[in-house]
Amino acid sequence: MVAAMSVVKVASGSSGKDLGSGDPGLRLEKLKGRFLVFVDERKIPAISFFNVGWRDRKIETLFDSAIGGPGGGQFDPGSNFPSGWSGYQIFPFDREVGFCVAMLPPSASRPAAQWSVRWLVVRQKGAKLEVMDGDIDKMAVDRYGLGHGEHFLGCIDGRVIYWKDGEMDHVYWFRSDERARVHTKAIPRKAFLFLGATGGVKGGFSLLLVSESKGLFAYSPNESVVLEIEF
């Protein structure tokens, strides 16, 4: 059973953007019960908000639960969240629904290689914004007919993007009205964890994944990677 984490009243149609638009700058902030949906003009999907240079960028708030409605205007991360900043990427499920991915590292109950994810579903229903735990894979089975071992990444321009068990160096997609016609593409970086897909910076789509770090010097054995993929 999925329990709603927050229900926020917003003005209908106030955002000017759909939560499932696939905008690579669309983010959700969750801190101490407060939810904020905003758009960063830095159109690059990321695991978290890119802090460097934010004062020189336009960061537009769309919804703010602190005021019970739409935000509007430039948002100041430093003054609003002095203790920290995350900014979950919002990936598109369909035109009205987005989702966020939180990475869950290995624990005593899971082997080192078994990273997993937790999904937050972000949905606007009329004048309400809902943020709740959800199972995106199960939702994609019901909505798009994905099969066993197929894992949803996003829906961009009517194309359903996903990956398959055991194939961490390929992505797949099909048009939602042409389920039988499946396209596939090899990717240049093998993933050990896929996160999601947004609209591409130059068309196509942007794929966000976690891969092994490259180079002689690395702060971590793993790093987040954004790949631009053409349809």
Secondary structure, 3 states (H helix, E strand, C coil): CCCEEEEEECCCCCCCCCCCCCCCCEEEEEECCEEEEEEECCCCCCCCCCCCCHHHCCEEEEEECCCCECCCCECCHHHHCCCCCCCEECEECCCCEEEEEEEECCCCCCCCCCCEEEEEEEEEECCEEEEEEECHHHHHHHHHCCCCCEEEEEEECCEEEEEECCEEEEEEEEECCCCCCCEEEECCCCEEEEEEEEECCCCCEEEEEEEECCCCCCCCCEEEEEEEECC
